[in-house]
Amino acid sequence: MGAILAADFGSIYTRLVLLDLVDDGYRLVAQAQARTTSGFPHQNVSVGLERALREMSAVTGRALLNEQGRLITPEQPDRSGVDEFVATASVGRPLRTLLVGLVPDISIASGLRAAAGTYVQIVGTFSLSDTRSEEEKLNVIVSTTPDMVLITGGTEYGAREPLLDLIQVIHLALKLLERPRRPVILYAGNSALAPQIQAMFGDLTKVFIAPNVRPSLDDENLDGAQLQLGLAFNAFKGNRGGGFEVVSEMTRLGVLPTAQGYNLLTEYLGKSLAQGVLAVDIGSAVSSLSAYVGDDVFTMIRTDIGQGQSADDLLDTVGTEPVRRWLPFYISDDELLGYARNKALRPATIPETLRDLYIEHALLRAGIQELVAASRPAWAKQIDLPPGGILPQFDPIIGAGATLTQTGSGGMTALLLLDALQPEGVTTLQTDAYGLLPVLGALAYSQPEAVVQTIEAGGLVNIGTSFSLSGQPRLDRPALDVKIVTDDETVEQRIDGGHLWVYPLPSGQEAQVEVRVLARGSSIGGKGRIKLTLEGGTGGLIFDARGRLLPLAQDVRKRAAQMTRWLAEATRSTPQDIPESWLQAADQPPAPVRAARRLRRLGEPQESAETPMDDRLKETRDQEMDDIRNALS
């Protein structure tokens, strides 16, 4: 096997990564990206894919397209083309799914967990406890127009008739629907019924058969169902057109869900490290959180949380207060909603002012915290969660999504993860800066050895290691003593409560670290002393003595002092003061442009302003851009 090309179709960008053999192991050798072209005017994702392929060819010098514009495969003797192409996607609406099972707490629950790694929207459930009549169930199917019916239930060698009774309603509904409106069937129940399911539905719609997700009351088997869910997702994408049918033909398994990659890789890392692992991806339209807890992986996918197309949905979901609490200035609901709506309309835009940057990051923190809050009930069934909303132990924590990975500063990325997740103890912080995890998850079905080799070769970017103090250390009183020994120097530092301190240990370098807790009632992962040998990262070694949960000030002036200090400490920069005008809760004056337009309509003369509005806006924007650069320098 030679070179492997992988593509991930996001809502904003189509990203490519090229993996190839280097020193008998697969490595990431190149990446490229182009705008996703699923919308107007192209409405064909293959256009954006071709642009990204041409950029990849320019970067690597490797010819990837033939004269007809098709991907060259397999790899040729002159090293043109690739041996395999895999694709994942998160763009587009989710798969509307009707879930059928016998018992809500058993087969239905297993079906929900199997579907967690795929972009599905559960539009209804049928089970034995359902008291609706057959006519009412038919109405549900017709009115919700599902894209797929996922059928679970029945242990191996168990009773068949109860499940068949439920399935008969589905069979009748499909006969009533016109062929284009019929959902596909994915059967993952008692395997003895699989031939009968194929016979019942084979002439009506496409049928996918998976191994039983619940072969016994004590056993759960989700892998086979998740693969078939991925294939059903690919069929759904292909049937909807938009170029995905072309992309699907280029791959072995078709276009798989992006989130399934995070699900698979989180499980792999959790099992190989034998400890909790958390991966959070904040996208433009869809966000996901995958966590390896206990001996299981739990994935939460939310189409109402995002930094771009779903920014206004995020604000509707969490409300304004969870966002406002992360802002070091006053802001009205109208301004906050206006920012979110503008992001939804123009999702590719980036913050142009310091104020916009703070709002962007406040939305990010609130979105991640909503994902964690929604995931905790599932985690609680697997382990005893720490009280008070404290995050259970995860190591590593992996962040993905442009808002996290393209901050321009490892310290900023580390601060955002620490603020949003608030881990305790010693935690490795990493980012998926190259968009590897989704495509590696898809590749795991056909080339698992390439996946392992790529991860072990450093496919993830190491931000650094954080030492996070528990409890509530007293502000400006000694909380931690730190000693760091490298090949070049020995550094000793005392850190006060309420502060962060960063030692800039670069990637690839090691240091011996000793930490002693001074704050009464606090610890680092339950320990008062720690001695470790660690490797650096783009954000260095981060010592967080702010306590848990973070003591965010309620008063806006105190919060402004807190947040500017924390940002400066995390990025090793000079604090940027918040303008005094931002700290005053004043009513917004009427918009000058609207007033001028009204005067023109009335035919009244207008006095010329001392300084043109465009010039004043430019001066303000230039000053705030300088503030952003200083904050990140």
N, C-alpha and C positions, 0 to 999 in steps of 0.2 A: 504494500500500500504506500502511495506517495502523498502528494500535497492534498490538503483538505480545505475547501472553501466553505464558509458558513455565513449566512445572512440573517439578520433580524430586522423585521419590518415594524418599526415603531410608528406612533402617530405623527411624529415630526420628521424623524430621520430613519433612513435605511442604512444599517451599519454592516460592514463586511469585515471579517477577520480571516487571515490566511495562516493555516498551520502547516508546518513542514518538518521533515526529519532533520534534526541537527544533532550530531554526535549520538546517533542511535536512539534518539528520543524526540517526541513531537514538541515543538515550541511555537509560540506566537511569533511570526516573522513580519507581519504587516497588517495594517488596518486601513480602512477607507470608509467614507460615508457620503451620502447625498440626501437631499430632501425626499421624503416619501411622497409619491405622486398618486395617492389613492383618491384624492379629491379633484375638484375642478382646477385646471381645464383638462388634465390628462385622464383622470379616473382609471388609471392603469399602473399598478405598482411596478410592472416590469420596466417602465421608462426610468424610474428612479434607480432600479437595480442596475440597468445598463450604464447609467451615469457613474454609479459607484464602482462598477466593474472596470470602466475605463480609467477612473482615478487610481484604482488598485494596480492596473497595468502600468500606469505612468510611474507609480511609486516603486514597483518591484522590477520593472523591465520584463515581466512575464506576460506573454500574450494569453489572454483569457477568452477572447471572443473570436470566432471564425469570420469569414467574409460575409456570411449571412446574419451576423450579429448574435449567433447562438454560442452558449458556453462550450468550450472545448473540453471534452471528457472522453476517454481517460487521459491522463497526463502523457504527453508525447516525449520522444527521446530528446528533443531540443528543450525540454522543460516548459513547454507551453501547455496551458490547460491544467486541470486538476483531476485527481482520481475520484474524489467524492464531493458532492455538494449537499449541504443540509440547510434548512430554512425554518425559522420560527417567526411568529407574528403576534402582535398585540393590537394592531390597528383594526378598526371596525367594531361593530357591535358584538356583544357576547352571544353565545349559543343559548337560545331560550329552551329550557329543559323541563320536562315533566318527569318527576321521580316516582317510581312505583316500587313498593316493597311490602313485605308482610307486617313487620313490627317496627314502629317508629324508633325504638331505642336500639334495634339490632340491625336489620337489613337497610332501613332508611338511613340510619346513622352512618353505616359503612358506605352507602352510595354517596352521601354528602362528602365524606372524606375522600373518596375516589375522585369526585368531581372538583375537589378543591384546587387542584393544579391546572385546571382548564378554565377558560373564560366562559363560564356558564352563568345563566341567570335562572334560578329555580322559579318557575311560574306556577307550580302546583305539586302536590303530593297525593298519592292514593295509597292507602294501606287497609288492613283488615279492620282497623278501628274507625275507619271512615264511615259515617252514618248517612252520607248522601245517597240518593237514589241513582239508578243507572242513567236516568235522563239528565240529572244534574251533573253527573260526571261527564257525560257526552257534551253538555253545554260548556263545561270547563275546557275541554280539549278544543272545541270549535272556537271558543271566544279567545283563548290565550294563544292559539296558533303556535304551538311549540315547534322548534326546529328538530328536537330530538326527544325521544322517550327512553329514559334509562330505567331498566327493569332489574331489580335485585330481589333477593328473597329465596328462602328454602335452603336448608343445609343439604350437604351431599347425603344421599340415601334417605332424605326426609320426605314428608308428604308433598304431593304435587298439586292436588286439586285446589287448595286455597289460592295458590298463585295463578293457576290457570283461570280461575273465576275472575280475578282482577284483570288478567290480560285480555279476556274476551271483550271487555268494554273498549280497550284500546283498538282491538281488531275491528270492531264495529265502527268506531270513529274514523279510522283510516279509510274504510269503505265509503263513508259519507263524504269525505274530503276529496277535492280534485287533486290529481297527482302532483301538481307543482306545490300544493300546500301541505302535502303529507310529510310528517316528521320521519327522520331515520330512526331505527330501533337499535339500541345497544342493550344486549342481554348479558347480565353478569350474575345470574342466579344459579339454582340447582342445575348442574351440567347435564343431568339426565333429560331435562326438558329442551336442551339446545336444538336437537333435530326438529322437534315439534314447533319451536319458535320460528326456525328457518322456513319450515313448510307453511306456517300461518301467514307470515309477513313477506316472504321472499318475492311474491308476485306484486306486492303493493308498494314496497319501498326498499331502500337499501338497509341491510341488516348486518350488524357487527356483533360477533360472539366473543365474549371474554370469559376467562376462568371465573368461577364463583368467588365473589368478594367475601363471602362468609361461609366457607366450607363446613365449619362447625361453630357452635356458640362461642367457643373460646379462641378461635383462630380467625384472623382477618388477612386477606390476600388482595392487595390493591394494585400491584404492579401491572398485571395483565389488563385490568380494566382501564388503568391510566393510559396504557399504550393504545388501546382501542378508542378511548376518548380522544386521544391525539389524532388518530386516523379519522374519526368522525368530524373533528374540528377542521381537518384538511378538506374533507368532502364538502363541508359547509362553505368553506372559503372558495373552493373551486366552483361550486354551483352558483355562488353569488358573482362570479366573474371578477372584474377589476384587475385582471392580470394574474390573479393567484392560480388560475388553471394552468397558465404557462409555467409559472414557477414550480408548481407541483410536479409537472412532468419532468423537471430537471433533477428531482430528488428521488431518493429510494423510498422514503416513508411519507413524503408529502410535506405540507406546511404544518408544523406543530405549534402548540401554544407557547408563547414566551415564558409564562409563569411556570410551566411544567419543568422547564430547565432549572429554575431556582428550586423547585420542589425536589427534583432528583439530586441536584448537587448538594443541597443542604443535608439531605439524608446521607449521602456518601460521606461528607465531611464529618457529620455527627457520629456515624458508625466507626469511621477510621480513627477519629480522635477520642471516641468514647466519652463525649461530653456535649453540653448544649451548644448549639450553633444557631445564629440568627442572621438572616439576610433580608434586607428591606429595600425595595425598589420603588422609588417615587417617580412615576412617569408623567407624561403630559395629560393623558386621558384615563389611564388605568394604573393603579398601584397595588403592590402585593407585599406580603410579609410571610416568609417561610421560617419556621422554627423547629429545630430538632429538640424535643423535650422528652425526657425519659428515654424510651426506646422507640419513639414514633416521631413522624414529621407532620406538622400542621401548617397548612398554607391558607392564608386569607387573601382573597382578591377583591378589590373594591373599584367599581367603575365610577363611584362618586367621590373619589379622592385623586387629585392630580394637580400638577403645577401649571398646566396649560389649558387644554380644552375642558378639563373638569375643575378648573379653579373656582368657578362660581358654585358648582355643585359641592365642592369641599366646604365652602363658606356656609352654604345652606345646611350641610350635614352637621358641622361642629359648632356653628354659631359664631358670633363675633368675639365673644369674651375669651375663648381659648386661643384666639389669634392675637387679640389685643394685649393679653398678658405677656406676650413675647416682644412687645414694642416699647422702645425707650422714649416714647412721645405720645401725646394725645392724638387721637384719630377718630373721625366721625364714622358712623356706620355707612354713610353715603360714600365717603372716600374709599373705605375698605371694599365696599361692594363694587364701586366703580373700577378699582384696580383689578379685582377678580374677574369682572365681566370683560374688561379689556384684554386680560390674559386669555380668556376663553375665545375671544374673537381673533386674537393674534398670538397664538400659543408659542410661536418661535421667537418672540421678542424677549430681550434680556433687560434687566434693570439698568436704567441710565442715570439714576441719581442715588445718593446714599439713602434717602428715604425709601425709594422703591426697593433697594436691596434689603433693608430691614423688613419691609412688608413681605417680600418674597420668602425670606428665611423664616418669618413668623408663620406663614402658611405651611411651610415645610414641617416645622416643628409640630404644629397642631395636627397636620395630617398623619405624621408618624405616630403621635400619641393616640390618635383615634384608632389606628390599625392595631396598636398594642392593646388598647382597652377592649377592642372587639375580639381579640385573640385569647385573652386571659381565661375566659370560661372554659375553652377547650383545653388549655394547658392545665387548668385546675383539676381536670379529670385524670391527668397523668401523674402530676407531682403536687406536693404541698407548696403552694406559692408563698413567698415572703409577705408578711402583713403590710398594710399601709400603701399598697400600690407599688412596692419596690419590685424592680425587674429581677426575675430569677437569673442565675448565673449563666451567661452565654460567653463563649470564647472559641472562635472569633465572632465579632460582629462585622457584617459586610454591608456596605452601603452601595446603592446603585441609583442611576438616574442623573441627568445632567446637573440638576440643582445641587447635588451632593458631590459629584465627581469633577465638576468643572468650576470650582470656586476660585481656582488660581492660587490656593494656599492650602497646604496640608493641615496647618493649624486651624484654619477656618472650618475645613471638613470635619476635623476631630471635634471641634467645639459644637458643631451642629449635631453630630451623633451623640455626644455626651449630654447636651441639653435635652434632646428629644427623647432619648432612651434612658438616661440616668442610670447606667450600670453601676454596681458596686464591685469592689475588689480589683483584680488585675485582669485587663481585657485587651486582647489584640484587636486593633481597628484596621479594617481593610476596605478597599473599594474595588468595584468591578468597573474600572475606568474604560476598559476596551469593549464592554458588552459581551464578555466571554461566557458568563454563566448560562444564559438562555440557550446559546447554540451548543455549548458543551453538553447540556442536558439532552438536546436532541441527538447529538452525536453518540451519547452513551448507549443507545440502542444498537448501533452498528459497529462502533469503534471504541469500546470502553477503555482499552489501553491508551489510546490517544488522549482521552479525557484525563486520566490519572497523570500521565506524563506532562501534560500542559499545565495542570494545576501545580504539580510539584516543581515545575520549572519557573514558577513565579508569575503565573498568569494574572494573579490578583495583585493590586498595588498595596503595599504595606504602608499605612499611614503612621502607625506607631503603636506603642503600648501605653495604656492609661492605668494609673493607680488612683482609684476613686474611694474617697473616705466615706464611711457610713456615718449615721447620726447627724447631730447638729453642732459642729464645732463653733466655739465662740469667735465672733468676728474680730480679726486683727490680733488674736491670741495664738501662740505657737500651737500648731496642729501636727506637723510632720517634720522629721529630720531625714534628710536624704544625703546619701553618699554615692557618688558615681565614679567608677574607675575605668578609664580607657587606656589604650596604648600610649596616649599623648599627655593625659592629665588626670588629676584627681580633683573632683569638685564636691564641696559640701554645701548644702543649702537648707535653711530652715524656712518652712512655708507656713504662713499664718492662715487661720480659718477664714473662709470666705474668698479665698484667692486660688488661682492656678499658677503653676510654674512649669515651664517647658525647657528641657535640655535638648538642644538641637543635635541629636545623634543621627547622622545621615544613614540612608539605606545602605546595607551591605557591611556596616561597621557594628561591632559588638561592644558591650560595656557590662561591667559588673555593677549591679544596683543593690544598695541596701536602704531599706526604708524602716523607720521607727515611728510609731504612732504616739503623739504627745497629747492629743485632745482626749479628755476624759469621756468615756462612754462611746468612743468611736473605734473603728477598726478598718482594716483593708481585707475584705473577704473573710472576716472573722478572726484575723490575726493581728497581733500588735507589732510583730517584726517580720520582715520579708527580705530574703536575699536571693537574687536571681541573676542569670546571665541572659541578656536580651539583645536583639538586633534592632537597629534603628529603622526609621521610615521618613516619609516626606514631612510628617508632623512632629517627629522626634519622640521623646519620652515625655508624657503628659502627667503631671501630678495635680490631681483635682481635690483640693481641700475645702470645697464649698459645702459638702455635706449632702445628704439625701433624706427626703426629697429636697430639690433645690429651693432655697429660701428666697424666691422671687419677691421683691418688694411690691406692695400694693400702691404706694405713692409713686407717681410717675417720675418725679425728680430723683427719688432714691433709686428707682429702677433704671433710670438713664445712667446714673453713676455706676450702678452694678454692671450693666450690660456693656458699656463702653470699656470699663476696666477689664472685664472678662475677655472681651474681644482682643484688647491690646495684649493681655497676658498670653492668650493662646497663640496669637500670631507674632508675638515678640515685636510689637510695633508701638508707636506713640498713641496714646488715647486720643480719639477724635471727639471733641465736645459736641453735644447736641445743641443746635441753635436755640436760643432762648424763646423764640417765637413758636417753636414746636412744643414747648412745655406748657403753653397756655391754652386752656380750653375756651377758645373764643369762637363765636359764631362766624361762619364763613361769609364774607361779603359777596354780593352778586357778581357773577362772572363778568369781567370787563368787556369781553367780546360780545356777549349777549346785549349788554347795555348799549354799546356802540351801534350794534345792528338796529336796536330799537330807535335810537336817535336818528339814524339814517332814514328809517321808515317814516318817522314823523317830520322829516325835512328840517330838523333843528340844526343850527351850527354846532360844531364840536371844537372844543379847545384842544390844541395839540399838547400831548403829555410832555413832561420835561425829558423823559427818556423813553424811546419807543419800546412797546411791550416785548417785541421780538428780541431787542438788545438786552432787556432786563432778564428775560427767560434764558438767553444764551449765557449771560454772566452767572446766573444762578446754577445752570446746568454744568458750566465749566468748573465752577467752584466745587460742586458736589462730586463731579467726576474726579477731581483732585483728591477729595476726601476719601473716595473709594480706593484710589491707588495708594494713598498713604496708609489706609487701614490694612491693606493686603500686602504692603511692601515689607 
